Amino acid sequence: MKSKCFEPIARADACVLILGSLPGKLSLERNEYYAQPYNAFWRIMGELVGASRDLPYQERLDVLRQHRIAVWEVCAAGFRAGSLDSAIELSTVRANNFGAFLRAHPGIKLICFNGRKAEEIFRRKVRQVPRAVFERLRYASLPSTSAAHAGMPFAQKLALWRKALSGTAALRPVGIAGIAKPSAETETQSFAVGS
């Protein structure tokens, strides 16, 4: 089945971009990011910024925007049987235009990958053009919030997500200007994309 991603969730002043791979079947049916009830994304966002699944979907998006968190997918489109990331056919993937997105959101300094597959596809399919836009970025690889990644307890996932986002303005109260530097303890990396 060919899948297409949704429009990004983002305000112009976003400072963090969280990237998944491609929406799953239930997300596509509901036209919502992370619609699968067993996916821990909204539970984690509830703990970190108050965007829990208890809120109506549009309110959750508003909370993320208020905390300067953007959400998108690496893949603009691609073929996948079912909803597992492992079923994404890499040869069919068309990546989103991150050059244009990052130029429109110059405050983004950190990209967090929601799982290894999102990072892998980003490395293999995203062109770093224009170069200067990508040179300002740091990257954090985080455990997938997918229910398929059940080998890691929720508390451990939450701790790793909290650690990655704690050095950014995203977890600060709404209304505080400026972008804090990621803490020295946050495991981030830089890498060449498209190699």
Helices and strands as residue ranges (DSSP letters): E 2-4, E 16-20, H 25-30, H 41-49, H 57-66, E 69-73, E 75-79, G 85-87, G 90-92, E 94-95, H 98-104, E 110-114, H 116-125, H 131-135, E 138-142, H 154-165, G 169-171
